[in-house]
């Protein structure tokens, strides 16, 4: 009997609720549908955008790993071709890294025997390491460091922009402005004088 009464009460409650529930007109229903579809559409776009970003991020990571692996394999092959013990090669590379960090390459009188002596090795080992691992001659190795230094310093040091090309060349380790200008153009596609003008014009 109690179960019948409970069921009857539930039915009456549901009936009252249905009777008092607001009735939406077709225009309101249409508006709600539009809002719903808009929310779903925006959510889909957000999810798609997130997915695309994740895909690009994953692709970049894979590409970087591939490049790192390629460089590592190439370095190992180059080290094997040097015919010098790996420990010596590692030591020379470590000292070259410090040499670059200290910007000692801007010394105009620096030569291979002098650098080898300062690094505590012989010039034959040093030459082979630079040739095989850096993939360039000693002269090009120094010139590339000097040109890169000039390129960065001209952008970050306003005082240097006031110098003549001859003074800049001398300051970064070149013995002649002509050699500096040719190397700069070969590396960056324009003469340092043009680069200076663009910097001063704010181009």
TAQUIVEN-V856147 format. One record per residue. N is the residue number from 1. RES is the residue in one small letter. PSI is psi in radians with two decimals (* if undefined). Layout:
n->[N:N]
res->[RES:RES]
psi->[PSI:PSI]
//
This chain:
n->[1:2:3:4:5:6:7:8:9:10:11:12:13:14:15:16:17:18:19:20:21:22:23:24:25:26:27:28:29:30:31:32:33:34:35:36:37:38:39:40:41:42:43:44:45:46:47:48:49:50:51:52:53:54:55:56:57:58:59:60:61:62:63:64:65:66:67:68:69:70:71:72:73:74:75:76:77:78:79:80:81:82:83:84:85:86:87:88:89:90:91:92:93:94:95:96:97:98:99:100:101:102:103:104:105:106:107:108:109:110:111:112:113:114:115:116:117:118:119:120:121:122:123:124:125:126:127:128:129:130:131:132:133:134:135:136:137:138:139:140:141:142:143:144:145:146:147:148:149:150:151:152:153:154:155:156:157:158:159:160:161:162:163:164:165:166:167:168:169:170:171:172:173:174:175:176:177:178:179:180:181:182:183:184:185:186:187:188:189:190:191:192:193:194:195:196:197:198:199:200:201:202:203]
res->[x:x:x:x:x:x:x:x:x:x:x:x:x:x:x:x:x:x:x:x:x:x:x:x:x:x:x:x:x:x:x:x:x:x:x:x:x:x:x:x:x:x:x:x:x:x:x:x:x:x:x:x:x:x:x:x:x:x:x:x:x:x:x:x:x:x:x:x:x:x:x:x:x:x:x:x:x:x:x:x:x:x:x:x:x:x:x:x:x:x:x:x:x:x:x:x:x:x:x:x:x:x:x:x:x:x:x:x:x:x:x:x:x:x:x:x:x:x:x:x:x:x:x:x:x:x:x:x:x:x:x:x:x:x:x:x:x:x:x:x:x:x:x:x:x:x:x:x:x:x:x:x:x:x:x:x:x:x:x:x:x:x:x:x:x:x:x:x:x:x:x:x:x:x:x:x:x:x:x:x:x:x:x:x:x:x:x:x:x:x:x:x:x:x:x:x:x:x:x:x:x:x:x]
psi->[-0.77:-0.66:-0.70:-0.70:-0.72:-0.74:-0.71:-0.69:-0.70:-0.72:-0.70:-0.72:-0.79:-0.67:-0.76:-0.71:-0.75:-0.61:-0.62:-0.12:2.43:2.45:2.09:2.33:2.83:-0.63:-0.74:-0.72:-0.69:-0.71:-0.78:-0.67:-0.74:-0.77:-0.75:-0.83:-0.63:-0.76:-0.81:-0.72:-0.80:-0.70:-0.69:-0.72:-0.74:-0.78:-0.69:-0.76:-0.74:-0.74:-0.76:-0.76:-0.71:-0.68:-0.78:-0.73:-0.75:-0.72:-0.72:-0.72:-0.79:-0.75:-0.73:-0.73:-0.69:-0.77:-0.75:-0.74:-0.71:-0.79:-0.72:-0.77:-0.75:-0.73:-0.74:-0.78:-0.70:-0.70:-0.69:-0.57:-0.28:-0.49:0.64:2.59:2.55:-0.61:-0.73:-0.73:-0.80:-0.72:-0.77:-0.76:-0.67:-0.73:-0.59:-0.64:-0.73:-0.67:-0.75:-0.73:-0.61:-0.06:0.64:-0.12:-0.17:0.03:2.02:-0.51:0.11:2.32:3.05:-0.86:-0.68:-0.76:-0.74:-0.76:-0.75:-0.44:-0.09:0.57:-3.10:2.76:-0.43:-0.81:-0.81:-0.77:-0.76:-0.69:-0.79:-0.73:-0.81:-0.72:-0.77:-0.21:0.69:2.84:2.89:-0.74:-0.80:-0.59:-0.85:-0.80:-0.68:-0.72:-0.74:-0.76:-0.75:-0.70:-0.79:-0.75:-0.76:-0.76:-0.61:-0.52:-0.51:-0.21:1.63:-0.54:-0.65:-0.45:-0.24:-0.18:2.77:2.88:-0.66:-0.75:-0.70:-0.80:-0.79:-0.68:-0.54:0.06:0.05:2.54:-0.25:2.57:-0.58:-0.80:-0.76:-0.82:-0.73:-0.76:-0.68:-0.80:-0.69:-0.55:-0.75:0.05:0.12:2.71:2.66:-0.52:-0.70:-0.74:-0.74:-0.77:-0.73:-0.70:-0.76:-0.46:-0.14:0.44:*]
//
